[in-house]
Amino acid sequence: MNLKSKRTRVLFLGGFSVGRDGTEGGQVFACRSLVASPLSNYVEWKLVDSTQRSLPPPGILIRAWDALRRLLQCCSHLMFSRIDSVLVFTNFSWLSLLEKGLVCIVAGCLGKHAVVSFRFHPSLPRRFTALYRVYFRLICHCCSKLVCQSQLAADELVRLFQVDSGKIEVVHNWIDVTRFAADHSSPHRRTDTNVRLIYVGWMHPKKGVQFLIPAIKLLSEIRQNFQLTMCGGGDLYDSLVQQTTALGIQHFIDFRGWVKNEEVNRLLNAADVFVLPSLAEGMPNSLLQAMACGLPVVTTNVSSIPAIVTDRVNGILIEPASPAQICEGLRVLIDSPELRDQMSHTNRQQITANHDISTAWKKMAKILNVVTHSNENLVLPNTGTEETDQQAAAKQD
């Protein structure tokens, strides 16, 4: 029998395209890395790309047309092709859920094994309307499995929408740990006097970077032995650079803009502390990548972040929108090289054990009803999804 004919056919609606500027959001990274994993030895993918055309987003008419086109493409596959399982990646926005939810509903009505993966934490500072709740519950009813990024997110689904907990599977965000791990045979603490801080991500208000610059100003008034590298671009980039100059702290901060993956990896492995002051998150890839490099972190206790960061164990958890708390968290780690070393070791172990693609793809295979043979020597398929620039912000509708 043809080996290809034995593969499970999976319709996958998610983000796969890298933008013209080379940026790759969290959802795009997750989708591309799953397709590039050994799971493809057992799956024949039917990919439907939901990557947003651009940032900022195009007009509503263009977005509506793109959504309709994708919906028709998915329905065509479901009705006229042999599809065994359906995998849909979505966030909790109305526009995304309207389109992706309809695909789940159609798949469920046709008797397909439908799986929806929620790529954001549901407990957001928004009020869900009655119509939204009804539609969301219908989507969950039509799906066979619901994938959440953390147990906290799963509990929120049950609390906010009364979802059947028996359908929920928790699969932590995944990364390829081998891409970020360097030679850590010696302690992570550096021998020079400056402590190297780093931020990697989108310069956008939801990332809380507008509070990071004032925090560095406060820190510069009590400590001088640090340097912050900021990698990324976005809406706030120019204003942050101007603010830094206005506060007279430009010699403490190095703005790099968007940089290639290889350079991000080098900078992470050369740094001592990672800072992420987000106001809202799912389970950010940039945080996982930094932890895989053995970096202790200073980050906010929002969404699913507390599921991977325990205060004073592998990082410092702070309240969002607080320059004073960002400053204090950084000060603690600047002053405590032994604590940094302890957190460094903990983070490398934790990410390897819980967030490596080598483990995640097997969990996703089981959720998708894909039969695998764990004793086979698997060869990573060549899918043409080469790695590109980093960006921590998702770019999906």
N, C-alpha and C positions, 0 to 999 in steps of 0.2 A: 504494500500500500504506500502511496506517496506520502512522505512525512509531512508535507505541507497540508495535505487534506486532513491529517489527524489533529492539526492545531485548532484551538478554540478561536472562533472568530469574534472579535470584540470591537464594537463601535465605540470609539473614544472621542468625546467632544470636550476639547480643552485647548489650552494655548500652546502653540508649537513654533511660532515665528518670532525671530529676533528682529527688533526694530531697525530702521535705517541707520540710527545712531549707534547701533550695536548693543543697546541695552536689553537686558534679559530679566524680566520680573520674576517674582517668587513662584507664581503659578506656571509660567513658561518653563522655568527650571525644573519644577516637579514633574510636569508632563513629559518633557524631553528626556529627562534622566530615567523615567520609568520605561519609556519606549526603548531607550538605549541599554536597558538592563537585561540580564539573562532571561527575564520573563518573555522576551520576544522569541526565544527558542520554542516556546509552547503556544504562542499567540499569533494569529494573523490579524493585524490591526487594520481597521478602517478609520482613518483619522479625519476629523472635521475640525478645522482650526478656528478658534474663537478669539484669537488675539486681536485686541483693539488696534485700529489702523495707526493711531498716532497719539502722542501726548503733547498738548491737551487733546481731549477726545474730539472727534469730528461732530458735526451737527446732529441733532436728533433724527432727522430724516435719513441721513447716511447710516447711522447706527441701526435704525429700524430696518432699513433695507438689508444690511449685512445680517441682522438677526433672522429676518425672514428667509433669506437665501440659505443660511445654515440650517434652519428648521426644515425647509423643504429637502435639503440634501440628506439630513438625518432620517426623515420620514421615508425617503426613497430607499435608503439602505435597509430600513427596518421592514419595509413591505415587499421589496423585490430582491433582496440578497439574503443569504443564510447568515443570520446574526445569532450567536449564542448568548452573548452578554453585552451589556451596555454600561459604559463608564462615563460619568459626567462630572466635570469639575466646575464648581460655581462658588460665588460669594453670596452675601445676603442682601445685595442691592436689588431693588425692584426690577430694574431692567435686565440684570443678569438672570435673576430667578424666573422672570416671566418666560424668557426664551428657553433656558435650560430645564425649567420645570415642565414645560410642554413636551419636551423630548422624553423626559422620564415618564410622564403620564401616558404618552403614546406607546412607549416601550412596554409599560406595565399592562396596558389594555391589550396589547398583542401577545401577552404571555412571556415576554422576554425577562431574563434575569437582569434587572436594572440596579445599578449601584451609583449613588451620588456621593461625591466627596466634597464636603464643605471646607473651603480654603480660607475661612476666617472665623473668628470667634463670634458667636451669636449675641453675646451680652454687650451690645454696643449702646452708646448714648443716644438711642433713638426710640421712638414710640411706634410699636408695630400696630398697624390698623387692624380692624376686625377682618377686612377682606384679605389682607396679607396673611393673617393667621390661618384662615380657612384654606387659602390656596397653598400655603406651606404644608399644612397637614395633608392635603390631597396628594401633593408630591411625595411626601414620606409614605403615604399609604400605598402608592403605586410602585414604590421601590422595594426591592428585596433586601438591600443593605444600605446603611447610611454610614459613611466614614467621617470621623471627626479627628482633629489633630491632637486632642488631649482629652483626658477624662473630665476635666473642667468643662470643656466645650460640650461633651456628651451630656453631662448633667444639666447644662443650660438648655439644651434641646428639650429634655424631658420637662424641665421646670417651666420654660416659656411657652412651649407648644404641645405639651403632653404627648410627645412622641413615644412610640413603643420602644422601650429600652432594649428589648430583645433583638431589634434590628440594627442596633448601633454597634459599630466596630471602631476601636481606637487604633489609629496608625499614626505614629508621630511623623512629623515632617522628616524627610530623608535628604542626606547629602552623600556624596562619595568621599568618605573620610580620607581615602588614600591621596586625594588631590590636595588636602590641606595639612596633613600631618608632615612635619619636618623631623629632623633628627633631634629628639629630645632626650638623648642619653645624659645630658648635663642639665642642671637646674635651669628653669626658664628665666630666672632673674638675670638681668644684664650686669656687666661689670662697670659700665660707665655710670656717671652720676645722674644723668637725666632719665626720668621715667617716661617712656614713650606711650602716649595715649593714642587711640585711633577710633574714628567713626567711619563706617561704610554704609552708604544708603542714599536714598532719595532726599534731596533738600526740599522737604515739603512740610507744611504745618503739622500734619498728623504724626510725623516722625519726632516732633518736639525739639527740632534743632534750634528753633527760635529761643529756647531756654538754655541751650548749651553755651552760647557765646557769653551771656551774662554770668553763667556759672564759671566760665574760664576767667572772666574778669575778677570774680570773687576769689577764685583759687590763686590767681597771680598776686593777690594782696597778702597771702599768707605763705605761699610756697613759690619758689622760683625754679625748682629742679624738675621741670616737665616740659614736654612738647606734644601738641595735639596735631595729628594728621587727619584731614577730612577728605574722604574719597566719595565723590558723587556729584551730581548736578540736579537741577530742578528749579522750581518756582522761586525759591528763596535764596538761590546761590549768590546773586549779585548783592542783595540786601545784607546777607550775612558777611560778605567780604567788606562792604562799606561799614557795617556795624563794628566789625573787628578793628578797622582803622580808626573809627571815631572813638572807640574806647581805649585806643593806644595799646592794644595787646597783639598786634600783628606779628610780633617776633615770637609769640607762643603758639601760633596756629599756622599750619601749612595746608592751604587749599590745593588739592590735586585735580579736581574735576573728575570726570569719568576716566577710569584707567582699566587696562586689560586685566583679565583674570589672573594671568601669571604675576603681574605686578601687585595685584591685591593680595595674592597668596604670600608674596615676598614680604609685603608690608605687615601683614598680620603676624607672620612668623618672626618679624623683627620687633614687634610691639610688646608692651608689657600689660596693658589694660585696654579692654574694649568698652566703649560707652555707647548706649542706645537709649535715648530719653523719650521713647515713643509715647504718644497719647492713646494710640489704638493699634493693635497688632493681631495677627493670627499666631503663628509660631515662626518668627522671622528666620529666613535662611542665613542672613548675615550674622545673626547671633549664634546659630549652630556652627557656622564656619569658623567664627572666632574661637568658640569653645573647643572645636576640633583641633585648632592650633595651640591649645593649651592656655588661652587667655582668660584670666579672671575678668568678670564683667561688672559694670555698673549700669543697671537698667531699671525700668519702671515695673511696678507690680500690676500690670494691666493684662487683660485677656488671658492667653495661655502661657505667658512668660513664667508665672510662678510654678507652672508644671515642670519646668526644666531648670529654673534657677531658685535655689534655696538660700535665703539671706544668711550671710556670713559663713556659708559652707562652700559654695562655688561662685559666689558673686555677692554684690551688694544690691538689695532691692530698695527702691525709693518710690515716693509718691510722684505722680506725673505733674508736669507744669511747675516744678520747683527748682529754680537755679540754686537755692541754698542747699537743697538735699543732693543735687548733682555734685556740687562743690564738695560737700562733706563726704560723699561716697568715694570720690576720687582721692580726697585727702587721706582717707583711711588706707587705701591701697598704696598710695605713694609712700606713706610712712611705714608700711608693713611688708617688707620683702618676703618675710617668712610666710605670711598669710597668702601672698601672691603665689608663692611656690606650691603651697598646699592646694589652693584652688586650681592651679594649673594642672596638677596631677589628676584631681577629681574630674575636671571637665573633659580631659582627653579620654579617660576611662568611660565616662557617662555617654559621650557622643558616640564612641565606638560601639558600645553595647546597645544603645537604644535608637540611634538615628542613622545608621549606615544603610545605604541602598541595598547592600548584600543581604540584610535582614528584611527590609521593607518590601522588596519585590515578592518575597515568598508569602508574606502576609496578604499582599494584594492579590496574588495568584489564588489563594484559598478563598478570598472574598468574592472573586470573579468566577469561581467554580472552574478554575483551570487546573487540570491534572498535570502534576510535574513529577519528575523522578530525581530525587535529591542526590542519588548516588552517581548521576551522570557528570562527566567532565564538561561543563558548559563553556562555550566560547561566546564572549560578548559580541553581539551582532553589530555590524557596521550599518548604522542608520543614517549617517550623514549629519548627525546633530552635533557638530563641533561646538566646543565651549566658546563663549564670547565674553563681552564685557559684563560687569556686575551691575545689578540694580536691584534694590530691595523692595521696590514698589511693583505691585501687580499691574498688568496692562490689559486686563480683560474687561469686556463689557459686563 
